Amino acid sequence: MLTARTKSGTIFSLSNHYEKENLLILRNNEEFFCPVCGEAVSLKLGNQRIYHFAHRSGTFCSDFHESESLYHLEGKLQLFQWLHMQGISAKLEYYDSLIGQRPDILFHFRGNKYALEYQCSPIPEEIFVKRTENYIHHHYIPFWILGGKHIKAKRGNVFSLSNFNYFFLRKTPSRQLVLPSYCSEEKRFHILSKIHPFSIKNTTASSSILSIHKTKIEEILEPTLFNPINFTKWANEMEKSMINSSLHASPELNHFLHEIYPHNLNLYLLPPEIGLPVRHALLIQTPPIIWQTYLYVDVFQNKSPNTHIDLRDVERIFNDRIKINNIIIRNLPQLTSVNPFMVVREYFQLLERLGIIIKRDESVYQMQQGFMIPNSNREKEERKQAFFQKNSSILAKG
């Protein structure tokens, strides 16, 4: 940690760029204590690591769940100095005794109080959730930033995101979903947006790299988002993922395959209207090709034109699938107020724009045309190409 309490009760911070000679004198003449647990801490002044305070062996502090790496310490200090240079009121490692938590940085901006947590190592979900809920309950805006080394770029705009990575997904004031990270070695932010998963771990996303020296807080809290989804690339990635998954099928995929076979469905011969990207698809951990196929089986199959479909019935069916774990909802601690059924609503809205269904009122749609199931790989490819050419502008909007 970078702050400690002196014997007189004042807070001493290493963010003030003290010379080592002065710190050596101070260490010999002053005692330092943890502001949280009150235990004595040591001032570490090594040549290989950033100057910091550390709890002594055998002590326990409820505020610390993991040791802080050099990567974390440097990043926390860089982010504090970045805010300070913008004239933003900020406190490093401020301990709020009312809530029993100490964010890496407390800062105030435009009338709001933020708790910035720079997290560079995985922590259990229950701890992440508890910290987040506690901040919200006490009128902080939690602002989690992931250590940039955890963002794994695979190729182009394809990234591999773990369940832990998704914890950092946040909604901006304009209701965009973004995943912010920061690399203390490269001194730059990495913002992922327009995240469209095509498998449990892999996703396409828009990626913005921002130097900390050229970036203002506004650009992180409300990033400017560009680049509509490249649907053709997304569809190709999804198809490759589907093939790879089927070669090493999990129990969940085997269950899915066994369920769709009696409906005369083949994973490789699904129509292009099944497996489409929608804006909030990341709320569902189950790949789009699977949950949309379940919707086809449960809702659309064998429906003749002009048949009405009530979304209230669809939601009940959707929730039944969730209860038996056919569809898995992703754990997103910062988006708990979002109903995952909105993903299905978005899919229905997309099908409406594609001319498959017609909206009759707030909860009722009417079938306009059925899904045409390909009979061969050649027919599938022909239909897919025609579908892309006709609907590329619609699909790019998600």
Secondary structure, 3 states (H helix, E strand, C coil): CCEEEECCCCEEEHHHCCCHHHHHHHHHHCCEECCCCCCEEEEECCCCCCCEEEECCCCCCCCCCCCCCHHHHHHHHHHHHHHHHCCCCEEECCCECCCCECCCEEEEECCEEEEEEEECCCCCHHHHHHHHHHHHHCCCEEEEEEEHHHCEEEECCEEECCHHHHCCCEECCCCCEEEEEEECCCCEEEEEEEEEECCCCEEEEEEEEEEHHHCCHHHHHCCCCCCCCCHHHHHHHHHHHHHHHHHCCCHHHHHHHHHHHHHCCCHHHCCCCCCCCCCCHHHECCCHHHHHHHHHHHHHCCCCCCCEEEHHHHHHHHHHHHHCCCCCECCCHHHCCCCCHHHHHHHHHHHHHCCCEEECCCCEEEECCCCCCCCCHHHHHHHHHHHHHHHHHHHHCC
